[in-house]
Amino acid sequence: DRRRKIPVTSLMFALGLDGEAILSTFYKKILYKRTKEGWRVPFDANRFRGYSTVNDLIDADTGKVVLEAGKKLTVRAARQLQEKGLKALRMADEELVGNYVAEDLVNPKTGEIHAEAGEEITDKLMKALNEQGYKELPLL
């Protein structure tokens, strides 16, 4: 029947793609790296424009505050930060909550799946990932 619609994801699954491959097709993966102070996140002006801060936005290299807590990062301010040479931001655990996992997070020793690709990070999941000692998180 020509009028029946089929979701494109169903077609992609039928072609042999898995959830990770579908997400990587449509979204850019960003690698968050654990440091002593928090999470190091590469700065991209296009990604962070319109971003409302929970905590102060801190330059991961210098430790200087680039935007105070509670303020919104405007398009102009994001562009100016990039022009000034801002490479990475430092973020706390609570700022990762609400983001989505880009790849399955599996314990290599036990094979236990901690989070599947596309799963939203919650406070509970963030606590579990910290307990497992993850040093890098691929997020969307």
PyMOL commands that set and color helices and strands:
alter all, ss='L'
color gray80, all
select helices_A, chain A and resi 8-14+19-26+45-48+75-83+93-96+123-132
alter helices_A, ss='H'
color red, helices_A
select strands_A, chain A and resi 30-34+39-42+57-59+65-67+88-91+105-106+113-115+136-139
alter strands_A, ss='S'
color yellow, strands_A
deselect
rebuild
show_as cartoon
